[in-house]
Amino acid sequence: MKCVVCKTSANEADNIIEDNWVPCFYEGDSEHGPVCPFCSGELLSVAPDGEFELKKKYKGKIVLHDTPEMLYEEEPTDDIVLGFILN
């Protein structure tokens, strides 16, 4: 599982529960998630209905990586790939 804000990974279900990951939050009527403990502590608040929501000062200002294309895209690497040089 990856955080939709910072793309931090958590591999084990025990770590997700123990580390207090938030499974979902709302930005207006749109549901997003999951969110790691650091991002949830900084960006989310509890709404009157008890659900997590994005703080007002961050609405529309954060790129969320929760579409399948964005969530599972390959991370850039620092590997250098050299091809053949033909003279």
N, CA and C of each residue as an Amber inpcrd file, in Angstrom:
protein
   261
   0.8520000  -1.1660000   0.0000000   0.0000000   0.0000000   0.0000000
   0.9000000   1.2320000   0.0000000   0.4830000   2.2610000  -0.7670000
   1.2380000   3.5070000  -0.8420000   0.3700000   4.6830000  -0.4260000
   0.9890000   5.6290000   0.2580000   0.3120000   6.8700000   0.6330000
   0.0010000   7.6520000  -0.6360000  -1.2270000   8.1590000  -0.7500000
  -1.6250000   8.8960000  -1.9470000  -1.0290000  10.3000000  -2.0010000
  -0.3940000  10.7450000  -0.9200000   0.2130000  12.0690000  -0.9070000
   1.7110000  11.9620000  -1.1940000   2.4460000  11.2150000  -0.3600000
   3.9020000  11.1620000  -0.4840000   4.4210000   9.8710000  -1.1020000
   3.5490000   8.9060000  -1.3460000   3.8720000   7.6120000  -1.9350000
   4.7850000   6.7440000  -1.0710000   4.7900000   6.9890000   0.2400000
   5.4910000   6.1030000   1.1650000   4.8080000   4.7460000   1.1330000
   5.5910000   3.6770000   1.1930000   5.0330000   2.3290000   1.1130000
   4.9450000   1.6760000   2.4840000   3.9260000   0.8790000   2.6350000
   3.7850000  -0.0030000   3.8050000   3.4310000  -1.3690000   3.2460000
   4.2030000  -2.3610000   3.6230000   4.0210000  -3.6750000   3.0230000
   3.2140000  -4.6420000   3.8600000   3.2230000  -4.4860000   5.1430000
   2.5560000  -5.4510000   6.0070000   1.3380000  -4.8350000   6.6780000
   0.2710000  -5.6040000   6.7670000  -0.9720000  -5.1190000   7.3750000
  -0.7550000  -4.7160000   8.8250000   0.0920000  -5.4400000   9.5440000
   0.3610000  -5.0900000  10.9420000   0.9630000  -3.6990000  11.0590000
   1.8760000  -3.3570000  10.1580000   2.4880000  -2.0250000  10.1890000
   1.4700000  -0.9360000   9.8990000   0.5450000  -1.2090000   9.0210000
  -0.4700000  -0.2240000   8.6610000  -1.3540000   0.0890000   9.8540000
  -1.7520000  -0.9340000  10.5810000  -2.6180000  -0.7480000  11.7490000
  -1.8470000  -0.1060000  12.8930000  -0.6620000  -0.6330000  13.1960000
   0.1360000  -0.1220000  14.3170000   0.6080000   1.3070000  14.0890000
   0.9110000   1.6410000  12.8520000   1.4420000   2.9660000  12.5470000
   0.3620000   4.0200000  12.3140000  -0.9020000   3.6280000  12.4480000
  -2.0330000   4.5640000  12.3360000  -2.2060000   5.1770000  10.9510000
  -2.1220000   4.3490000   9.9140000  -2.4520000   4.8200000   8.5820000
  -3.9500000   5.1170000   8.5350000  -4.3420000   6.1250000   7.7580000
  -5.7520000   6.4610000   7.5740000  -6.1880000   5.8320000   6.2550000
  -7.1900000   4.9450000   6.2870000  -7.5800000   4.2480000   5.0610000
  -8.2130000   5.1490000   4.0060000  -8.9380000   6.1900000   4.4400000
  -9.5400000   7.1000000   3.4620000  -9.8550000   8.4400000   4.1100000
  -9.9720000   9.4560000   3.2720000 -10.3620000  10.7940000   3.7080000
 -11.1400000  11.4430000   2.5770000 -11.7680000  12.5530000   2.8720000
 -12.5880000  13.2530000   1.8830000 -12.0200000  14.6310000   1.5860000
 -12.0770000  14.9800000   0.3100000 -11.8170000  16.3460000  -0.1410000
 -13.1010000  16.7720000  -0.8280000 -13.9500000  17.4560000  -0.0840000
 -15.3000000  17.7370000  -0.5630000 -16.0790000  16.4330000  -0.5850000
 -16.6340000  16.0680000  -1.7370000 -17.3680000  14.8120000  -1.8690000
 -16.4960000  13.6700000  -2.3860000 -15.2400000  13.9600000  -2.7280000
 -14.3440000  12.9460000  -3.2880000 -13.6130000  12.1950000  -2.1870000
 -13.6390000  10.8680000  -2.2940000 -12.9440000  10.0210000  -1.3300000
 -11.5670000   9.6620000  -1.8760000 -10.5400000   9.7460000  -1.0150000
  -9.1670000   9.4350000  -1.3830000  -8.5430000   8.5960000  -0.2760000
  -7.4400000   7.9640000  -0.5790000  -6.7240000   7.2300000   0.4490000
  -5.9990000   6.0510000  -0.1400000  -5.1630000   5.4440000   0.6320000
  -4.7890000   5.6080000   2.0340000  -3.7480000   6.7110000   2.2340000
  -3.5430000   7.0820000   3.5000000  -2.6100000   8.1430000   3.8580000
  -1.7380000   7.6780000   5.0230000  -0.4300000   7.9250000   4.9050000
   0.5160000   7.5340000   5.9540000   0.3200000   8.4130000   7.1920000
   0.8630000   8.0020000   8.3240000   0.6790000   8.7700000   9.5710000
   1.2200000  10.1970000   9.5010000   2.3510000  10.4060000   8.8420000
   2.9070000  11.7580000   8.7630000   1.9900000  12.6790000   7.9770000
   1.5870000  12.2430000   6.7860000   0.7190000  13.0800000   5.9460000
  -0.6420000  13.3060000   6.6000000  -1.1910000  12.2680000   7.2240000
  -2.5020000  12.4380000   7.8490000  -2.4270000  13.4230000   9.0120000
  -1.3380000  13.3890000   9.7650000  -1.1890000  14.3220000  10.8810000
  -1.0650000  15.7630000  10.4340000  -0.4340000  15.9750000   9.2830000
  -0.2240000  17.3230000   8.7670000  -1.4020000  17.8540000   7.9590000
  -2.0620000  16.9830000   7.2010000  -3.0150000  17.4460000   6.1930000
  -4.4810000  17.2160000   6.5180000  -4.7790000  16.3170000   7.4630000
  -6.1660000  15.9350000   7.6940000  -6.6850000  16.4220000   9.0350000
  -7.9950000  16.5960000   9.0920000  -8.6860000  16.8920000  10.3510000
  -9.9350000  16.0240000  10.3910000 -10.5330000  15.9310000  11.5660000
 -11.7530000  15.1390000  11.7220000 -12.9580000  16.0540000  11.5290000
 -13.8180000  15.6880000  10.5980000 -15.0220000  16.4610000  10.2980000
 -16.0750000  16.2300000  11.3830000 -17.1100000  17.0590000  11.4360000
 -18.1790000  16.8650000  12.4220000 -18.8620000  15.5000000  12.3390000
 -18.8590000  14.8920000  11.1520000 -19.4860000  13.5760000  11.0140000
 -18.5560000  12.4330000  11.4320000 -17.3190000  12.7670000  11.8680000
 -16.3880000  11.7600000  12.3510000 -15.4440000  11.2180000  11.2950000
 -15.6300000  11.6160000  10.0520000 -14.7560000  11.1690000   8.9660000
 -13.5610000  12.1080000   8.8560000 -12.4550000  11.5950000   8.3130000
 -11.2990000  12.4410000   8.0610000 -11.5420000  13.2500000   6.8030000
 -11.0830000  14.5180000   6.8300000 -11.1900000  15.3770000   5.6650000
  -9.9150000  16.1830000   5.5210000  -9.6460000  16.6210000   4.2980000
  -8.4980000  17.4580000   4.0270000  -8.7300000  18.8250000   4.6670000
  -7.7230000  19.3430000   5.3630000  -7.8590000  20.6630000   5.9830000
  -8.1460000  21.6990000   4.9060000  -8.9400000  22.6930000   5.2390000
  -9.3820000  23.7030000   4.2730000  -8.2230000  24.4100000   3.5890000
  -7.1350000  24.6510000   4.3180000  -6.0200000  25.3820000   3.7170000
  -5.2810000  24.5800000   2.6430000  -5.5430000  23.2660000   2.5550000
  -4.8880000  22.4270000   1.5540000  -5.8020000  22.0270000   0.3960000
  -7.0780000  22.3590000   0.4670000  -8.0130000  21.9520000  -0.5840000
  -7.6100000  22.5530000  -1.9240000  -7.4990000  21.6750000  -2.9240000
  -7.1210000  22.0860000  -4.2620000  -5.6540000  22.4070000  -4.4450000
  -4.8230000  22.1860000  -3.4250000  -3.4130000  22.5500000  -3.4950000
  -2.4700000  21.3460000  -3.4410000  -3.0250000  20.1430000  -3.3490000
  -2.1990000  18.9510000  -3.2090000  -2.4610000  18.0180000  -4.3840000
  -1.3750000  17.4730000  -4.9240000  -1.5070000  16.4650000  -5.9820000
  -1.6300000  15.1140000  -5.2930000  -2.7460000  14.4480000  -5.5180000
  -2.9790000  13.1450000  -4.9120000  -2.6960000  12.0540000  -5.9340000
  -1.9670000  11.0530000  -5.5080000  -1.5520000   9.9600000  -6.3800000
  -2.4630000   8.7610000  -6.1660000  -3.7590000   8.9490000  -6.3560000
  -4.6670000   7.8310000  -6.0880000  -5.3740000   7.2900000  -7.3200000
  -4.9700000   7.7220000  -8.4980000  -5.4690000   7.0390000  -9.6770000
  -4.5500000   5.8540000  -9.9180000  -5.0360000   4.7790000 -10.4920000
  -4.1720000   3.6080000 -10.6980000  -2.8930000   3.9410000 -11.4650000
  -2.9700000   4.8410000 -12.4260000  -1.7860000   5.2000000 -13.2000000
  -0.7360000   5.8870000 -12.3270000  -1.1780000   6.7770000 -11.4520000
  -0.2450000   7.5260000 -10.6200000   0.2560000   6.7040000  -9.4390000
  -0.5930000   5.8860000  -8.8640000  -0.2200000   5.1340000  -7.6710000
   0.7980000   4.0520000  -7.9680000   0.7090000   3.4450000  -9.1430000
   1.5880000   2.3280000  -9.4470000   2.6390000   2.6510000 -10.4960000
   2.8480000   3.9340000 -10.7880000   3.8790000   4.2740000 -11.7550000
   5.2510000   3.9560000 -11.1800000   6.1760000   3.6690000 -12.0360000
   7.5210000   3.3250000 -11.5980000   8.2240000   4.5560000 -11.0440000
   8.9740000   4.3390000  -9.9860000   9.7580000   5.4120000  -9.4030000
  10.9970000   5.6390000 -10.2720000  11.4220000   6.9020000 -10.4300000
  12.6480000   7.1360000 -11.1850000  13.8400000   6.5280000 -10.4490000
  14.7800000   6.0490000 -11.1990000  15.9690000   5.4650000 -10.5850000
  17.1780000   6.3170000 -10.9070000  18.2390000   6.0940000 -10.1830000
  19.4860000   6.7980000 -10.4270000  20.4240000   5.9700000 -11.2970000
  19.9210000   4.8660000 -11.8510000  20.7410000   4.0080000 -12.6860000
  21.0890000   4.7310000 -13.9840000  22.3070000   4.5180000 -14.4130000
  22.7390000   5.0670000 -15.6880000  22.7560000   3.9270000 -16.6870000
  22.0590000   4.0960000 -17.7690000  22.0020000   3.0690000 -18.7960000
  22.7620000   3.5770000 -20.0130000  23.8050000   2.8500000 -20.3750000
  24.6070000   3.2370000 -21.5280000  24.2690000   2.3300000 -22.6990000
  24.0880000   2.9070000 -23.8300000  23.8390000   2.1410000 -25.0400000
  25.1100000   2.0440000 -25.8650000  24.9980000   1.4580000 -27.0270000
  26.1350000   1.3440000 -27.9280000  26.3980000   2.6730000 -28.5980000
  27.6520000   3.0020000 -28.7310000  28.0410000   4.2160000 -29.4550000
  28.6230000   3.7710000 -30.7850000  27.9750000   4.1570000 -31.8390000
  28.4250000   3.7750000 -33.1800000  29.0450000   4.9750000 -33.8580000
  30.2830000   4.8150000 -34.3240000  30.9510000   5.9060000 -35.0300000
  30.9200000   5.6570000 -36.5050000
